[in-house]
Amino acid sequence: MATQTAGGLTLHTNSLTGVHWAGIALAVISGVIHLALGVSFITSPLGWAFLVAGVGFLGGSVAVLVDYRRSLMYLLGIPFTAGQIVAWYVVNAPDFSPLGIADKVAQLLLIVVLVVLYRRESA
């Protein structure tokens, strides 16, 4: 069912499957974590990188919800998310926090979901 939001965007939720919702949840989890970290490190360039990443995850989720070029969002989301994992490893190795590990598990699952969704759309 499509519903109108206050901002004038139309949500297209009738075409979303459980896999879509899982991807949205995983992206929102990672986005919120990145925004929180970005705010806590706001005075450093790393903090701004966290904010950009958080906005990317949340923006991608909104794009899927409003049915804006979903196939492209899946395709762009794969390297975007993989890049987050690589950057995290480079910056944090060998001291990995439980929050960082949980976020990366969510991101690995998100990559799997994005691949599944992209393959479904391109088949």
C-alpha positions in Angstrom: 0.0 0.0 0.0 1.3 3.5 -0.8 0.8 6.2 1.7 1.5 9.9 1.7 4.0 11.4 4.1 4.0 14.8 5.6 6.9 15.9 3.4 5.0 15.1 0.2 6.9 11.9 -0.5 4.9 8.8 -1.4 6.0 5.6 0.3 5.7 2.6 -1.9 5.5 -0.2 0.6 3.2 -2.5 -1.3 6.0 -3.8 -3.4 8.4 -4.4 -0.5 9.1 -8.0 0.6 10.5 -9.3 3.8 14.0 -9.2 2.2 13.5 -5.5 1.5 12.4 -4.8 5.1 15.4 -6.8 6.4 17.7 -4.6 4.3 16.0 -1.4 5.4 16.4 -2.5 9.1 20.1 -3.4 8.6 20.8 -0.1 6.8 19.0 1.9 9.4 20.9 0.2 12.3 24.2 1.0 10.6 23.1 4.5 9.7 22.1 5.3 13.3 25.3 3.9 14.7 27.3 6.0 12.2 25.4 9.2 13.0 25.9 8.6 16.7 29.6 8.1 16.3 29.8 11.1 13.9 28.2 13.3 16.5 30.6 12.0 19.2 33.6 12.7 17.0 32.2 15.9 15.3 35.4 17.9 15.9 37.5 15.5 13.8 37.5 14.6 10.1 36.7 11.0 11.2 33.5 12.3 12.8 32.4 13.9 9.5 33.2 10.7 7.7 30.8 8.9 10.1 28.1 11.4 9.5 28.4 11.1 5.7 28.2 7.3 6.0 25.2 7.5 8.3 23.4 9.8 5.9 24.3 7.4 3.0 22.7 4.4 4.8 19.6 6.3 5.8 19.3 8.0 2.4 19.5 4.7 0.7 16.8 3.4 2.9 14.5 6.3 2.1 15.2 5.9 -1.6 14.0 2.3 -1.4 11.0 3.2 0.6 9.9 5.8 -2.0 10.8 3.5 -4.9 13.5 5.8 -6.3 15.6 3.7 -8.7 15.7 0.7 -6.3 17.9 -1.4 -8.6 20.5 1.3 -8.7 20.3 1.8 -4.9 21.1 -1.9 -4.5 23.9 -1.8 -6.9 25.5 1.3 -5.3 24.9 0.0 -1.8 27.1 -3.0 -2.3 30.4 -1.2 -2.7 29.4 1.6 -0.4 28.8 -0.9 2.4 31.9 -3.0 1.5 33.9 0.2 1.7 32.7 0.9 5.2 33.9 -2.6 6.3 37.3 -2.1 4.7 37.7 1.4 6.2 36.7 0.2 9.6 39.2 -2.6 9.5 42.0 -0.3 8.4 41.2 2.3 11.0 40.6 -0.1 13.9 42.8 -3.2 13.5 43.6 -4.9 15.8 41.4 -3.2 18.4 37.8 -4.1 17.5 34.9 -2.9 19.7 31.8 -5.0 20.3 29.7 -2.2 18.7 32.0 -2.1 15.7 31.8 -5.8 15.3 28.0 -5.8 15.6 27.8 -3.0 13.0 30.0 -4.9 10.6 27.9 -8.1 11.0 24.9 -6.0 10.1 26.7 -4.6 7.1 27.8 -8.0 5.9 24.2 -9.2 6.1 23.1 -6.0 4.3 25.5 -6.8 1.4 24.0 -10.2 1.1 20.5 -8.7 1.1 21.5 -6.1 -1.5 23.0 -8.8 -3.8 19.8 -10.9 -3.5 17.6 -7.9 -4.2 19.7 -6.8 -7.2 19.7 -10.3 -8.7 15.9 -10.5 -8.3 15.4 -7.2 -10.1 17.8 -7.9 -12.9 16.5 -11.5 -13.5 
